[in-house]
Amino acid sequence: MKPEPTTSHRRIVALMVLLVLFSPLAIDIYLPALPAMADSFAVDPTLVQDTVTWFMFSLGLGQVFAGPLADRFGRRPIALAGVTVYAFSSALAYTAQSLDIMLLARFLQGFGACATSVAAFAAARDSFGPERSGRMISYLNGAICFIPALAPLLGSWLTHEFGWRANFSFMAGFALVAGALLSVFFRETRPAETFVSGAMFSPARYFSVLREPVFVFHASMSMLAMAVILAYVTSAPMWLMVHLGLDMGQFTAWFGVNAVLNIIACMVAPKCMDKMGTRRTLISGLAMLVVSGVMMLALKDIAAAWAFMVPIFMSSFGFAFVLGSAAGKALAPFGDRAGTAAAMLGLFQMSGAGLMVSLTQRMELSPPLLLTFQMLLLLPGLLILLSRKGRQWHPAPAQD
């Protein structure tokens, strides 16, 4: 494929950033409104937290289908279809009069956001080739990290001024504007030779990935690390605002600080992988998450925001280290199956983590104990990595 002109590159980068914003926006903007939603639907706060986990579950599940569909029909139609589903589901969430309808809306919204993300990353590979696309994907991930710092500020203002439903009307409006821009400026990037013949969703294709222990181990570590962050995102609003009595501004400030640390961690992790190798980086990340769990347990009886957030700050670095080093190793054994492996990795990270958190929230643990439990689940993985089998699955830096 011939390189596009610089102007076209700038345009596709801007459109890819627009596409990847759908997922984090759908999670972070309405977090300050969770207590108000629980009151509105007259349900237990734990049930409202399912609006996040259901979204994450369908976000991961949809990748199994969106990847092959984007290869067969192209990136542009999948992106536009995703935006359409996202806009419809946002409007459905805005009008929802029961939690059941809200959960259905969020489930559909996850599929829409999944399609936009898949189209964005596929377009990056198409437009910039195998080498430069890695840099562009890192840039897109950096753009995603800024949303947790900014979206809760907007969500707090919308909820305070117009009520919690305004967050979903904003999402619907964002989808309409983005859809109009994509319709005009997003040209198809799929290479002409790309085509999926036969059965797109053959079970054998996915089972061939799951038979590889290197993939299963590293994808599981990615899933457990993602579950820690998801447990924090879903439980923090209730714990900080309802239990500890923080107002929306205070909650947003703490959430924003952690988002900034998340951005820093995402920038530091690649440098650590270059210097120490992915094995040592992964060990460091797992150790940080385990230590965070021990710290959370030690501070659980202190009714102060800092006692809850300090372990979270450390876990953000652990999460970035684990995700950066484990995800690459999970895909390492695969050549022409890299797309299928990436879809399965997304299924582990999103759907697996969402299902885990949804189930563990039924254990009726306090948020500090829930997070302690999720963090300490990484301990067996750390011990396996330090064993002889772990050294085979993830060799030392000299063999990296």
Sine and cosine of phi, psi and omega as CSV:
sin_phi,cos_phi,sin_psi,cos_psi,sin_omega,cos_omega
0.00,0.00,0.76,-0.65,-0.03,-1.00
-0.96,0.29,0.59,-0.81,0.03,-1.00
-0.89,0.45,0.62,-0.79,0.03,-1.00
-0.99,0.14,0.36,-0.93,0.10,-1.00
-0.87,0.49,0.37,-0.93,-0.04,-1.00
-0.84,0.54,-0.65,0.76,0.01,-1.00
-0.87,0.49,-0.65,0.76,0.03,-1.00
-0.91,0.41,-0.60,0.80,0.04,-1.00
-0.89,0.46,-0.70,0.71,0.01,-1.00
-0.88,0.47,-0.64,0.76,-0.01,-1.00
-0.90,0.43,-0.71,0.71,-0.04,-1.00
-0.93,0.38,-0.56,0.83,0.06,-1.00
-0.89,0.45,-0.72,0.69,0.01,-1.00
-0.88,0.48,-0.65,0.76,0.00,-1.00
-0.94,0.34,-0.58,0.82,0.04,-1.00
-0.92,0.39,-0.65,0.76,0.06,-1.00
-0.87,0.49,-0.68,0.73,0.03,-1.00
-0.86,0.51,-0.66,0.75,-0.05,-1.00
-0.93,0.36,-0.62,0.78,-0.06,-1.00
-0.98,0.21,-0.21,0.98,-0.01,-1.00
-0.96,0.27,-0.31,0.95,-0.07,-1.00
-0.87,0.50,-0.69,0.72,-0.07,-1.00
-0.91,0.40,-0.83,0.55,-0.02,-1.00
-0.91,0.43,-0.53,0.85,0.02,-1.00
-0.88,0.47,-0.65,0.76,-0.03,-1.00
-0.93,0.37,-0.33,0.94,0.00,-1.00
-1.00,-0.08,-0.74,0.67,-0.25,-0.97
-1.00,0.04,-0.46,0.89,-0.13,-0.99
-0.92,0.38,-0.56,0.83,-0.13,-0.99
-0.98,-0.20,0.10,1.00,0.00,-1.00
-0.83,0.55,-0.67,0.74,0.04,-1.00
-0.90,0.44,-0.26,0.96,-0.05,-1.00
-1.00,-0.05,-0.04,1.00,-0.06,-1.00
-0.84,0.54,-0.70,0.71,0.04,-1.00
-0.88,0.48,-0.64,0.76,0.01,-1.00
-0.91,0.41,-0.59,0.81,0.04,-1.00
-0.92,0.40,-0.65,0.76,0.04,-1.00
-0.87,0.49,-0.66,0.75,0.05,-1.00
-0.91,0.41,-0.67,0.74,-0.05,-1.00
-0.90,0.43,-0.67,0.75,-0.01,-1.00
-1.00,0.04,-0.10,0.99,0.00,-1.00
0.82,0.57,0.77,0.64,0.00,-1.00
-0.78,-0.63,0.23,-0.97,0.07,-1.00
-0.90,0.44,0.66,-0.75,-0.02,-1.00
-0.81,0.58,-0.55,0.84,0.01,-1.00
-0.86,0.51,-0.58,0.81,-0.01,-1.00
-0.93,0.36,-0.57,0.82,0.03,-1.00
-0.93,0.37,-0.50,0.86,0.04,-1.00
-0.89,0.46,-0.36,0.93,0.05,-1.00
-0.90,0.43,-0.33,0.94,0.05,-1.00
-0.89,0.45,-0.43,0.90,0.08,-1.00
-0.99,0.14,-0.73,0.68,-0.09,-1.00
-0.93,0.37,-0.57,0.82,0.07,-1.00
-0.91,0.42,-0.64,0.77,0.06,-1.00
-0.88,0.48,-0.73,0.68,-0.02,-1.00
-0.89,0.46,-0.62,0.78,-0.02,-1.00
-0.88,0.47,-0.76,0.65,-0.01,-1.00
-0.95,0.32,-0.48,0.88,0.07,-1.00
-0.88,0.48,-0.65,0.76,0.03,-1.00
-0.97,0.23,-0.71,0.70,-0.02,-1.00
-0.87,0.50,-0.62,0.79,-0.04,-1.00
-0.90,0.44,-0.41,0.91,-0.03,-1.00
-0.90,0.43,-0.52,0.85,0.01,-1.00
-0.87,0.49,-0.51,0.86,-0.03,-1.00
-0.99,-0.14,-0.60,0.80,-0.11,-0.99
-0.92,0.40,-0.59,0.81,-0.01,-1.00
-0.87,0.49,-0.84,0.54,0.04,-1.00
-0.87,0.50,-0.59,0.81,0.03,-1.00
-0.90,0.43,-0.63,0.77,0.02,-1.00
-0.92,0.39,-0.54,0.84,0.05,-1.00
-0.94,0.33,-0.60,0.80,-0.05,-1.00
-0.99,0.15,-0.71,0.70,-0.14,-0.99
-0.98,-0.20,-0.21,0.98,0.01,-1.00
0.96,-0.28,0.32,-0.95,-0.05,-1.00
-0.97,0.25,-0.64,0.77,-0.07,-1.00
-0.88,0.47,-0.79,0.62,-0.01,-1.00
-0.89,0.45,-0.56,0.83,0.03,-1.00
-0.93,0.37,-0.65,0.76,0.04,-1.00
-0.89,0.46,-0.73,0.68,-0.02,-1.00
-0.92,0.39,-0.60,0.80,0.06,-1.00
-0.91,0.43,-0.65,0.76,0.03,-1.00
-0.89,0.46,-0.69,0.72,0.02,-1.00
-0.89,0.46,-0.64,0.77,0.01,-1.00
-0.89,0.45,-0.73,0.68,0.02,-1.00
-0.89,0.46,-0.65,0.76,0.00,-1.00
-0.89,0.46,-0.70,0.71,0.00,-1.00
-0.91,0.42,-0.71,0.70,0.00,-1.00
-0.88,0.47,-0.73,0.68,-0.05,-1.00
-0.93,0.37,-0.55,0.84,0.07,-1.00
-0.90,0.43,-0.67,0.75,0.04,-1.00
-0.91,0.41,-0.61,0.79,0.05,-1.00
-0.90,0.43,-0.66,0.75,0.04,-1.00
-0.90,0.43,-0.61,0.79,0.01,-1.00
-0.88,0.48,-0.61,0.79,-0.07,-1.00
-1.00,-0.06,-0.06,1.00,-0.11,-0.99
-0.86,0.51,0.76,-0.65,0.03,-1.00
-0.96,-0.29,0.00,1.00,0.04,-1.00
-0.59,-0.81,0.35,-0.94,0.01,-1.00
-0.92,0.40,-0.54,0.84,0.00,-1.00
-0.87,0.48,-0.70,0.71,0.03,-1.00
-0.92,0.39,-0.62,0.79,0.03,-1.00
-0.88,0.47,-0.68,0.73,0.01,-1.00
-0.90,0.43,-0.63,0.78,0.06,-1.00
-0.88,0.47,-0.69,0.72,0.01,-1.00
-0.88,0.48,-0.68,0.73,-0.02,-1.00
-0.93,0.36,-0.59,0.81,0.05,-1.00
-0.88,0.48,-0.71,0.70,0.04,-1.00
-0.92,0.40,-0.61,0.79,-0.01,-1.00
-0.89,0.45,-0.57,0.82,0.05,-1.00
-0.89,0.46,-0.63,0.77,0.05,-1.00
-0.90,0.43,-0.66,0.75,0.03,-1.00
-0.89,0.46,-0.71,0.70,0.00,-1.00
-0.91,0.41,-0.58,0.82,0.04,-1.00
-0.87,0.49,-0.70,0.71,-0.03,-1.00
-0.88,0.47,-0.65,0.76,0.01,-1.00
-0.92,0.39,-0.62,0.79,0.01,-1.00
-0.92,0.39,-0.71,0.70,0.01,-1.00
-0.87,0.49,-0.69,0.73,0.01,-1.00
-0.89,0.46,-0.63,0.78,-0.02,-1.00
-0.90,0.43,-0.76,0.65,-0.06,-1.00
-0.95,0.32,-0.55,0.83,0.08,-1.00
-0.92,0.40,-0.65,0.76,0.03,-1.00
-0.90,0.44,-0.55,0.84,0.05,-1.00
-0.90,0.44,-0.71,0.71,0.02,-1.00
-0.91,0.42,-0.65,0.76,-0.01,-1.00
-0.89,0.45,-0.70,0.71,-0.20,-0.98
-0.99,0.10,-0.46,0.89,-0.13,-0.99
-0.88,-0.48,-0.01,1.00,0.07,-1.00
0.98,0.20,0.08,-1.00,-0.11,-0.99
-0.92,0.40,-0.49,0.87,-0.04,-1.00
-1.00,0.04,-0.82,0.57,-0.05,-1.00
-0.93,0.36,-0.41,0.91,-0.02,-1.00
-0.91,0.42,-0.53,0.85,0.04,-1.00
-0.87,0.49,-0.68,0.74,0.04,-1.00
-0.90,0.43,-0.66,0.75,-0.03,-1.00
-0.93,0.37,-0.61,0.79,0.04,-1.00
-0.91,0.42,-0.61,0.79,0.09,-1.00
-0.88,0.47,-0.63,0.78,0.03,-1.00
-0.90,0.44,-0.66,0.75,0.03,-1.00
-0.91,0.42,-0.65,0.76,0.05,-1.00
-0.89,0.46,-0.58,0.81,0.07,-1.00
-0.90,0.44,-0.63,0.77,0.04,-1.00
-0.90,0.44,-0.62,0.79,0.03,-1.00
-0.88,0.47,-0.61,0.79,-0.08,-1.00
-0.93,0.38,-0.39,0.92,0.00,-1.00
-0.96,0.28,-0.41,0.91,-0.08,-1.00
-0.89,0.46,-0.69,0.72,0.02,-1.00
-0.86,0.50,-0.39,0.92,0.02,-1.00
-0.98,0.18,-0.51,0.86,-0.14,-0.99
-0.97,-0.26,-0.61,0.79,-0.11,-0.99
-0.88,0.48,-0.67,0.75,0.02,-1.00
-0.89,0.46,-0.49,0.87,0.07,-1.00
-0.89,0.46,-0.73,0.68,0.04,-1.00
-0.90,0.43,-0.68,0.74,-0.01,-1.00
-0.89,0.46,-0.63,0.78,0.05,-1.00
-0.88,0.47,-0.70,0.71,-0.01,-1.00
-0.91,0.41,-0.71,0.70,0.00,-1.00
-0.88,0.48,-0.70,0.72,-0.02,-1.00
-0.91,0.42,-0.66,0.75,-0.02,-1.00
-0.93,0.37,-0.65,0.76,-0.09,-1.00
-1.00,0.07,-0.59,0.80,-0.17,-0.99
-0.80,-0.60,-0.09,1.00,-0.06,-1.00
0.99,-0.12,0.27,-0.96,-0.13,-0.99
-0.90,0.43,-0.45,0.89,-0.03,-1.00
-0.91,0.40,-0.38,0.93,-0.01,-1.00
-0.89,0.46,-0.45,0.89,0.04,-1.00
-0.88,0.47,-0.62,0.79,-0.03,-1.00
-0.99,0.17,-0.50,0.87,0.11,-0.99
-0.93,0.38,-0.55,0.83,0.07,-1.00
-0.91,0.42,-0.68,0.73,0.03,-1.00
-0.87,0.49,-0.67,0.74,0.02,-1.00
-0.90,0.44,-0.67,0.74,0.03,-1.00
-0.90,0.43,-0.66,0.75,0.05,-1.00
-0.86,0.51,-0.68,0.73,0.00,-1.00
-0.90,0.44,-0.64,0.77,0.00,-1.00
-0.91,0.42,-0.70,0.72,0.02,-1.00
-0.91,0.41,-0.73,0.68,0.01,-1.00
-0.88,0.47,-0.65,0.76,0.02,-1.00
-0.88,0.48,-0.65,0.76,0.03,-1.00
-0.90,0.44,-0.69,0.73,0.01,-1.00
-0.90,0.43,-0.68,0.74,-0.01,-1.00
-0.91,0.41,-0.63,0.78,0.00,-1.00
-0.87,0.49,-0.57,0.82,-0.06,-1.00
-1.00,0.06,-0.67,0.74,-0.22,-0.97
-0.95,-0.32,-0.31,0.95,-0.09,-1.00
-1.00,0.04,0.94,-0.34,0.06,-1.00
-0.99,-0.13,0.46,-0.89,-0.03,-1.00
-0.87,0.49,0.72,-0.70,-0.02,-1.00
-0.92,-0.39,-0.13,0.99,-0.07,-1.00
-0.88,0.48,0.79,-0.62,0.06,-1.00
-0.87,0.50,0.54,-0.84,-0.08,-1.00
-0.88,0.48,-0.50,0.86,-0.07,-1.00
-0.99,0.14,-0.11,0.99,-0.02,-1.00
-0.98,0.20,0.86,-0.51,0.05,-1.00
-0.35,-0.94,0.70,-0.71,0.04,-1.00
-0.98,-0.19,0.95,-0.31,0.00,-1.00
-1.00,-0.07,0.34,-0.94,0.02,-1.00
0.94,0.34,-0.47,-0.88,-0.05,-1.00
-0.97,0.25,0.88,-0.47,-0.02,-1.00
-0.95,0.32,-0.51,0.86,-0.14,-0.99
-0.90,-0.44,0.69,0.72,-0.01,-1.00
-0.89,0.46,0.82,-0.58,0.03,-1.00
-0.85,0.53,-0.57,0.82,-0.02,-1.00
-0.87,0.49,-0.57,0.82,0.00,-1.00
-0.89,0.45,-0.65,0.76,-0.02,-1.00
-0.98,0.21,-0.61,0.79,-0.01,-1.00
-0.92,0.39,-0.46,0.89,0.04,-1.00
-0.90,0.43,-0.46,0.89,0.07,-1.00
-0.98,0.21,-0.68,0.73,-0.06,-1.00
-0.94,0.35,-0.29,0.96,0.04,-1.00
-0.98,0.21,-0.17,0.98,-0.04,-1.00
-1.00,-0.01,0.93,-0.37,-0.07,-1.00
-0.89,0.46,-0.51,0.86,0.03,-1.00
-0.88,0.48,-0.66,0.75,0.03,-1.00
-0.91,0.41,-0.76,0.65,-0.08,-1.00
-0.86,0.51,-0.69,0.73,-0.02,-1.00
-0.90,0.45,-0.79,0.62,-0.08,-1.00
-0.95,0.31,-0.57,0.82,0.08,-1.00
-0.91,0.41,-0.58,0.81,0.04,-1.00
-0.92,0.40,-0.63,0.78,0.05,-1.00
-0.90,0.43,-0.65,0.76,0.05,-1.00
-0.89,0.46,-0.66,0.76,0.00,-1.00
-0.90,0.43,-0.71,0.71,-0.03,-1.00
-0.92,0.40,-0.61,0.79,0.05,-1.00
-0.92,0.40,-0.66,0.75,0.04,-1.00
-0.90,0.44,-0.58,0.82,0.01,-1.00
-0.90,0.44,-0.57,0.82,0.04,-1.00
-0.88,0.48,-0.75,0.67,-0.03,-1.00
-0.92,0.40,-0.64,0.76,0.00,-1.00
-0.92,0.39,-0.63,0.78,0.06,-1.00
-0.88,0.47,-0.63,0.78,0.05,-1.00
-0.90,0.43,-0.74,0.67,-0.06,-1.00
-0.88,0.48,-0.64,0.77,-0.07,-1.00
-0.99,0.16,-0.48,0.88,-0.09,-1.00
-0.99,-0.13,-0.40,0.92,-0.07,-1.00
-0.86,0.51,-0.70,0.71,-0.03,-1.00
-0.85,0.53,-0.72,0.70,-0.02,-1.00
-0.93,0.37,-0.67,0.75,-0.04,-1.00
-0.93,0.38,-0.72,0.69,-0.09,-1.00
-0.97,0.22,-0.65,0.76,-0.09,-1.00
-1.00,0.00,-0.62,0.79,-0.04,-1.00
-1.00,0.02,-0.77,0.63,-0.06,-1.00
-0.97,0.25,-0.72,0.70,-0.06,-1.00
-1.00,-0.05,-0.15,0.99,0.11,-0.99
0.98,0.19,0.35,0.94,0.05,-1.00
-0.95,0.31,0.56,-0.83,0.11,-0.99
-0.99,0.10,0.07,-1.00,-0.07,-1.00
-0.87,0.50,-0.63,0.78,-0.01,-1.00
-0.90,0.44,-0.70,0.72,0.01,-1.00
-0.91,0.41,-0.68,0.74,0.04,-1.00
-0.87,0.50,-0.72,0.70,-0.02,-1.00
-0.88,0.47,-0.60,0.80,0.01,-1.00
-0.90,0.44,-0.75,0.66,0.03,-1.00
-0.89,0.46,-0.69,0.73,0.00,-1.00
-0.89,0.45,-0.63,0.77,0.00,-1.00
-0.92,0.39,-0.63,0.77,0.04,-1.00
-0.87,0.50,-0.70,0.71,0.01,-1.00
-0.91,0.42,-0.58,0.81,0.03,-1.00
-0.90,0.43,-0.65,0.76,0.05,-1.00
-0.89,0.46,-0.69,0.73,0.04,-1.00
-0.89,0.45,-0.56,0.83,0.06,-1.00
-0.89,0.45,-0.67,0.75,0.03,-1.00
-0.89,0.46,-0.71,0.70,0.02,-1.00
-0.87,0.49,-0.69,0.72,0.00,-1.00
-0.88,0.48,-0.65,0.76,0.01,-1.00
-0.91,0.41,-0.46,0.89,0.05,-1.00
-0.99,0.15,-0.54,0.84,-0.03,-1.00
-0.98,0.21,-0.60,0.80,-0.10,-1.00
-0.81,0.58,-0.73,0.68,0.01,-1.00
-0.88,0.47,-0.58,0.82,0.02,-1.00
-0.92,0.40,-0.63,0.78,0.05,-1.00
-0.91,0.42,-0.63,0.77,0.02,-1.00
-0.91,0.42,-0.60,0.80,0.04,-1.00
-0.92,0.40,-0.64,0.77,-0.08,-1.00
-0.99,0.11,-0.71,0.71,-0.12,-0.99
-0.99,-0.17,-0.31,0.95,-0.14,-0.99
1.00,-0.02,0.36,-0.93,-0.08,-1.00
-0.95,0.32,-0.50,0.87,-0.02,-1.00
-0.90,0.43,-0.78,0.63,0.00,-1.00
-0.91,0.42,-0.58,0.82,0.04,-1.00
-0.90,0.43,-0.67,0.74,0.02,-1.00
-0.91,0.42,-0.69,0.73,0.05,-1.00
-0.87,0.50,-0.69,0.72,0.00,-1.00
-0.88,0.47,-0.68,0.73,-0.01,-1.00
-0.91,0.42,-0.70,0.72,0.03,-1.00
-0.89,0.45,-0.66,0.75,0.02,-1.00
-0.89,0.45,-0.65,0.76,0.01,-1.00
-0.90,0.44,-0.63,0.77,0.02,-1.00
-0.92,0.38,-0.64,0.77,0.03,-1.00
-0.91,0.41,-0.71,0.71,0.04,-1.00
-0.88,0.47,-0.62,0.78,0.05,-1.00
-0.87,0.50,-0.64,0.77,0.03,-1.00
-0.90,0.44,-0.68,0.73,0.04,-1.00
-0.89,0.45,-0.66,0.75,0.01,-1.00
-0.91,0.41,-0.67,0.74,0.03,-1.00
-0.87,0.48,-0.65,0.76,0.02,-1.00
-0.90,0.43,-0.66,0.75,-0.03,-1.00
-0.93,0.38,-0.49,0.87,-0.08,-1.00
-0.98,-0.18,0.08,1.00,-0.17,-0.99
-0.88,0.48,-0.45,0.89,-0.05,-1.00
-1.00,0.01,-0.02,1.00,0.01,-1.00
-1.00,-0.02,0.91,-0.41,-0.06,-1.00
-0.99,0.10,0.93,0.37,0.01,-1.00
-0.58,-0.81,0.53,-0.85,-0.05,-1.00
-0.88,0.48,-0.62,0.78,-0.05,-1.00
-0.90,0.44,-0.57,0.82,-0.01,-1.00
-0.90,0.43,-0.50,0.87,0.04,-1.00
-0.99,0.11,-0.61,0.80,-0.15,-0.99
-1.00,0.08,-0.50,0.86,-0.03,-1.00
-0.86,0.51,-0.74,0.68,0.09,-1.00
-0.88,0.47,-0.54,0.84,0.05,-1.00
-0.90,0.43,-0.64,0.77,0.02,-1.00
-0.85,0.53,-0.73,0.69,0.01,-1.00
-0.91,0.41,-0.62,0.78,-0.03,-1.00
-0.92,0.40,-0.45,0.89,0.04,-1.00
-0.90,0.45,-0.62,0.78,0.07,-1.00
-0.94,0.33,-0.66,0.75,0.04,-1.00
-0.87,0.50,-0.67,0.74,0.02,-1.00
-0.86,0.50,-0.73,0.68,-0.02,-1.00
-0.90,0.45,-0.64,0.77,0.00,-1.00
-0.92,0.39,-0.68,0.73,-0.02,-1.00
-0.93,0.37,-0.75,0.66,-0.07,-1.00
-0.90,0.44,-0.67,0.74,-0.03,-1.00
-0.91,0.41,-0.64,0.76,-0.08,-1.00
-1.00,0.04,-0.52,0.85,-0.05,-1.00
-0.98,0.17,-0.62,0.79,-0.08,-1.00
-0.89,0.46,-0.69,0.72,0.01,-1.00
-0.89,0.45,-0.67,0.74,0.00,-1.00
-0.93,0.38,-0.53,0.85,0.03,-1.00
-0.88,0.48,-0.56,0.83,-0.04,-1.00
-1.00,-0.02,-0.17,0.99,-0.12,-0.99
-0.85,0.52,-0.61,0.79,-0.07,-1.00
-0.96,0.29,-0.05,1.00,-0.18,-0.98
-0.92,-0.38,0.61,-0.79,0.05,-1.00
-0.95,-0.31,-1.00,0.01,-0.02,-1.00
-0.96,0.27,-0.09,1.00,0.04,-1.00
-0.99,-0.17,0.27,0.96,-0.08,-1.00
-0.87,0.49,-0.60,0.80,0.00,-1.00
-0.91,0.42,-0.69,0.72,0.04,-1.00
-0.91,0.42,-0.66,0.75,0.02,-1.00
-0.89,0.45,-0.64,0.77,0.02,-1.00
-0.90,0.43,-0.62,0.78,0.04,-1.00
-0.90,0.43,-0.67,0.74,0.02,-1.00
-0.92,0.39,-0.59,0.80,0.06,-1.00
-0.89,0.45,-0.68,0.73,0.06,-1.00
-0.89,0.46,-0.60,0.80,0.04,-1.00
-0.89,0.45,-0.70,0.71,0.05,-1.00
-0.87,0.50,-0.79,0.62,-0.13,-0.99
-0.90,0.44,-0.72,0.69,-0.12,-0.99
-1.00,-0.01,-0.88,0.48,-0.06,-1.00
-0.93,0.38,-0.68,0.73,0.00,-1.00
-0.88,0.47,-0.73,0.69,0.02,-1.00
-0.91,0.42,-0.66,0.75,0.02,-1.00
-0.88,0.47,-0.68,0.73,0.01,-1.00
-0.91,0.41,-0.67,0.74,0.01,-1.00
-0.86,0.51,-0.75,0.66,-0.05,-1.00
-0.92,0.40,-0.65,0.76,0.01,-1.00
-0.87,0.49,-0.65,0.76,0.00,-1.00
-0.95,0.32,-0.69,0.72,-0.04,-1.00
-0.94,0.35,-0.43,0.90,0.07,-1.00
-0.92,0.40,-0.37,0.93,0.06,-1.00
-0.97,0.25,-0.13,0.99,0.01,-1.00
-0.97,0.22,-0.09,1.00,0.04,-1.00
0.85,0.52,0.61,0.80,0.12,-0.99
-1.00,0.09,0.48,-0.87,0.14,-0.99
-0.92,0.40,0.43,-0.90,0.00,-1.00
-0.79,0.61,-0.68,0.74,0.05,-1.00
-0.87,0.49,-0.65,0.76,0.02,-1.00
-0.95,0.32,-0.58,0.81,0.06,-1.00
-0.87,0.48,-0.71,0.70,0.00,-1.00
-0.93,0.36,-0.60,0.80,0.09,-1.00
-0.85,0.53,-0.73,0.68,0.01,-1.00
-0.86,0.51,-0.74,0.68,-0.03,-1.00
-0.90,0.44,-0.64,0.77,-0.01,-1.00
-0.93,0.37,-0.66,0.75,-0.04,-1.00
-0.96,0.28,-0.24,0.97,0.11,-0.99
-0.90,0.43,-0.29,0.96,0.04,-1.00
-0.98,0.20,-0.26,0.97,-0.06,-1.00
-0.86,0.51,-0.74,0.68,0.05,-1.00
-0.84,0.54,-0.62,0.79,0.03,-1.00
-0.89,0.45,-0.64,0.77,0.04,-1.00
-0.89,0.45,-0.69,0.73,0.00,-1.00
-0.91,0.41,-0.64,0.77,0.05,-1.00
-0.90,0.45,-0.68,0.73,-0.02,-1.00
-0.88,0.47,-0.53,0.85,0.00,-1.00
-0.99,0.12,-0.14,0.99,-0.01,-1.00
-1.00,0.10,0.09,-1.00,0.02,-1.00
-0.89,0.46,-0.67,0.74,0.02,-1.00
-0.89,0.45,-0.64,0.77,0.04,-1.00
-0.89,0.46,-0.58,0.81,0.03,-1.00
-0.94,0.35,-0.45,0.89,0.08,-1.00
-0.97,0.25,-0.67,0.74,-0.02,-1.00
-0.95,0.33,-0.53,0.85,0.01,-1.00
-0.68,-0.74,1.00,-0.01,-0.10,-1.00
-0.88,0.47,0.25,-0.97,0.03,-1.00
-0.91,0.42,0.31,-0.95,-0.07,-1.00
-0.78,0.62,-0.56,0.83,-0.03,-1.00
-0.90,0.43,-0.43,0.90,0.00,-1.00
-0.98,-0.22,-0.04,1.00,-0.13,-0.99
-0.86,0.52,0.00,0.00,0.00,0.00
